[in-house]
Amino acid sequence: MFKSKQKMSVDLVRQTRDLLIYTNCNTDSRESKRGEKFATLSNFLRDLKQILYGNSEAEPVSEQAAVVVVGSDGGGGVGWRLV
């Protein structure tokens, strides 16, 4: 079960990174498409914050937080750091 959550954390970091790049590089996109991308990006950032800081129902999981901050799954990772 932990491996699945760790994989999910890596994917979340990768998808957030990709959306940040997309929204930065595609300023000429249709407004509705950009709005969709920003809504998704907002959800991803909320999920990352929950992993790093926890919430009212759960404490942060240090192993998942390490995956998010370092951006590595032990197999090459995503090459992105929050720090």
C-alpha angles and dihedrals in degrees: 000000000000092000089056092052091046090052089048090053091052091048091048091053091047094048092047091051091049092050092048089053092045095050091046096048101037104059091144095060121120110282093237092053092048089049090053091049092049091050090052091045090052090053092048092050090049090052092049090050090051091052092049100040106018122221140248090288102041141027120234115271107233094209092054092043089053090052091051096046097043094033094219133127092185090260102082097297124212099291096238130119130196092196 
